[in-house]
Amino acid sequence: MTSAPAKLTDNALPVACTLAAAGAFLDGYIYMGHGHVFANAQTGNVIMIGVCAVLGTFSDAYRYVRPVVAFVFGILVAHRLRLLGAEKNTNHRVALICLAVEIVVLLFYSWLPDTVPEYWFTCGVSFVTALQSSAFRHVREWPFSNVNLTGNLRTLTDTFFDWLFHGKKNEDLEKTQAFGSVCLSFALGAAAGAWFTIQLHNFALLIDVVLLLGTWILLFFLNRNSAESA
């Protein structure tokens, strides 16, 4: 049985793909432009902390510690916002608030000169990507991440295998297509982030701002229309 077409909400596939591209863009931007650390891929940062500890280069390790701490802080802030949203029955606004904070921070950073210390960028971007990651946790009804690829790639592989060898169910095909689209968007976003950073330096963030602002406007009107029709 074919499932009904998904409504365009904050869990919709176009939103998930846009956010995946935007999140990967920021990792490409930070890696290429600000010290070869990661904004989203905290696994990579933790690995580098361990490598630096073994090599005894603790000053280098500190560069990787800061974005991890900023990311954790962003998760905590987003979690607190979700709790407040649940208490006041305003959960639909939490995603808009997190996205708005991200847009404002990135817009501010896009105008900073390259002379500003790199940790300003790595910590700030890690913080806002944590907000994005916490606020948007599903593509349709399926859990996913818009700031890293590992879990999405695992889901894509598992679901494609199930579709190919276990009955070719429509649901498995739809899930495969959804996660394939998310993974492709992530890869393209990372490449775009690296390329635009080489060309535009910090102004490259304006590309991400446009993507996120378009998503915010779309979700704002969708939420307003839903509230009016309720």
N, C-alpha and C positions, 0 to 999 in steps of 0.2 A: 504494500500500500504506500502510495506516494504521500509524503507529508505536505501540509499546507505551506504555501509560501510564507517566509518569515516577514513579519512586519518590521518596518524600519524604526528600530529603537536603538538604545545604547548597546544592545547585544547583537545588532545586525552585522552581517558580514562586511558590508562596505565600511562601517565604522571600525570594526576590528582590523581590517586591512590597512585603513588609513593610520590608525594608531600604531600598528606594528611597523609601518614604514617610518612614521615619525619617531618612534622609539629607537629604531635601528639607526636612523639618521643621526641622532644625538650621540650614539656610541661611535659612529664613524667620525663625527665632528670632534669629539673629545680625544679620541685616539690619535687622529692626525694633527690636531691643532694644539693640544694641551697635555703633553708629557707622556703620550703612549700609555695612558691608563684607560679604564673603562668606566663609563657612566652607568650602564645597566648590568653588564656581565660581571656581577660581583664574584662569581666563581673564578674568573680570570684574575681579578684583583687579589683574592685570597691565595690563589696559587703563587702569585708573584710575591706576596708577603712571606710565604713559606720559603720560596727560593732565596729571597734576600736574607732571610734569617739564617739559612744554611751557609750562605756566602759571607755572612757577617756584615753586609752592607745595610745597616739598620736605617741610615738616613734615606736610602732609596725605598725601603719598606714603608716608611712613613707616608710617602706619596700615594701608596695604595691603600693605606689604612683610612685616610680621610674620606674618600668617596664611599667606602663601606659604611663608616659611621653615619655619613649624611644620608645614605640610602635607608639605613635602619631607622633613623629619625623620621624620614619621610613616611615610612610604613606606619610608625606609631601615630603620627599626626593624622594620616588617612583613617587609621583604625578608630581614633577618637572621634573624628567627624562622622564615621558610619554609626557609632554608638549614639551620638547626638541626633543623627538623622532618624534612627530607629525610635528614639524616645519621643521625638516630635512629629513622627510620621512624614518626614521630608527626605527620605532616602534618595528620591529622584533628583534632589538638588546637590547631593554630595559630589556626584560625578562632574556636574557643571562647575562647582566651586574648585575642585582639584584641577580641572582643565584650565579654568580662568587663572589660577595661581601660576600654573606652568607657563601659560602664554605671557603673562606679565613679566615673569622672571627671565624668560628667554628674550623677550623684546628688550629688556634692560641690558642684558648681557651682550646683545648684538651690537650695541653702540659703545661698548667698552674697548679701549685700545689694547693692543697686544702687550703693553707694558704692565698691565694689571697682573698680579701673581696668579699662576696657573690654578692654585687651589681654590680661588674664587669660583672659577668655572667648573672644576671637577666636583666640588662639593655642592654647588648650587644646582647643577644639572642632575647629579645623582639624586638630590632631594626631590626635584620635581618629577623625575622619571619614576621614583617610588610612589608618588601620589598617583600618577597615571596608571601604574601597574595595579595598585590597590583599588582604584575606582572602577576599572573596567576589567572584570575577571572572566567574562564569558563571551564566546562567539555563539550566537543563538543560545541553545541550552547547554553547550559544552564548555567546561572550564578550559581556559587557555591563558597564555601570557603574551602581552604586547611589548615586552622589553627584553625577551630572550627567546632563543630558538629551540633549545634542547627538548623541553617537554612537548612543544608543538610538533617537532619532527618525529618524536616517538609516537605520538598519537596518530600522525599522518601514516607512518609506516604500519602500525598495528591495524588501523582501520582499512588501509588499502589491502593488506594481506587478508583480512576477514572478507572483504568484498570479492577479492579475486578467487579465494579458495573455499568460501563458506556460503554459497548460495546467491552471491551478487544481489544483496538486499539494497533497496533504494536508500535506506537510511545510512548504510555504510558508504555508499557512493557519495551522498550529499556531504557526509562528514569528511570524506577524503578530499572532495573538492574544496570544502571550506578551509581545511587546514593546509591544503596545498596552496591555496590563495594567500593565506596568512604567511606561510613560509616564504613564498615568492616575494610578497610585499616587503617582508623583513630584509631579504637579501638585496632587493633593489634600493630600499631605504638606506642600508649601510653603504652601498656603493655611491649613492647620491650624496650622502653626508661627507664621505671622504673626498669626493671630487669637488663639491662646492666649497669645502673648507680650504682646499688648495687654491681655488680661484678667488674666493671672497673673504677668507679668514673669518672673523667673528660675524660679519654680515651674512654668512651662510645660515645663521640661525633664523633669519627672516623667512627662509624657505619653510622651515619647520613651523614657524609662527602662522604662516598662511594656511598650512594643512590643519593645524590645531584650531585656528580661529574658524575655519569653515566648518569643522566638526562641531565646535561649540555652538555656532549659530544654528546649525541644523538641529542639534539636540535641544536647544532652548525652545525653538518653535514647536518641536514635537512634544516636549513636555507640557508646554502651555496649552496646546490643542487638546492633549489628553486630559489635562485638568479641567478645561472648559466643558468637555464632553462627558466628564464623570458625573 
